Amino acid sequence: CRTVCSETSHTPAGRRLADMAGITEVKLDTGESVMSEDSDPLGRAIVTFGRSYQALAAVQSLGRRGVEIIVCDEAPIMTCQFSKYTIDHFVHPPAKSDLSGYLDVMEENVRRWKPDDGSSYVLMPIHEETRIVAEHESRFSPHCKIAAPPLRMIDQVDPKHKLTATATRLGLPIPKTFQVGSFEQLESIIPVLSFPVFLKGMATSSRTSC
């Protein structure tokens, strides 16, 4: 069992990957990390979408636990490459426009960075790459663990309108939700809306949605 002393508070993403990597937490009364720079690494992780703050939160959380981090992105400059916990980074083709190239580069680097000593090794896809990696799990699972749910589970909540349908089917309490595909549909529901309302795009993150 691999054990590492860590902060009392940490990100859900870090907990998820630490669990999959077989890393056990020890919480201190002080809440401070006692990982020393001389400690042997407790494993290695490749984290995607390296320009994002979501990835940075995972990198910092895992790095404090002594996990070696490699980050990647389609962008040549990524926020996470400058983290003190990142040992290297690589650039891959855009998955949307060159899926085959993306998968080839990702698999090549998953193989390249696989630890020689058999220590814990995880691929952690972030954001839209989670679905892509899950769809092509067979290309990566022989070489590492994948910090993502099975595709059949992702399909229950992605795209976002499926999350609403799944919650409704399970009887979970959610805000009253309308799905509209045109301005005409939007105008038709205005009389029954109680303002203010929250608008959210169905297929992507808020940074690129309406």
Secondary structure, DSSP 8 states (H G I E B T S, - for coil): -EEEEE-SS--HHHHHHHHHTTEEEEE-TT------TTS----EEEES-TTSHHHHHHHHHHHTTT-EEEEEESSSS-GGGGSTTEEEEEE---TTT-HHHHHHHHHHHHHHT--TT---EEEE--TTHHHHHHHTHHHHTTTSEE-S--HHHHTTT-SHHHHHHHHHHTT---------SSHHHHHHHGGG--SS-----SSS-TTT--
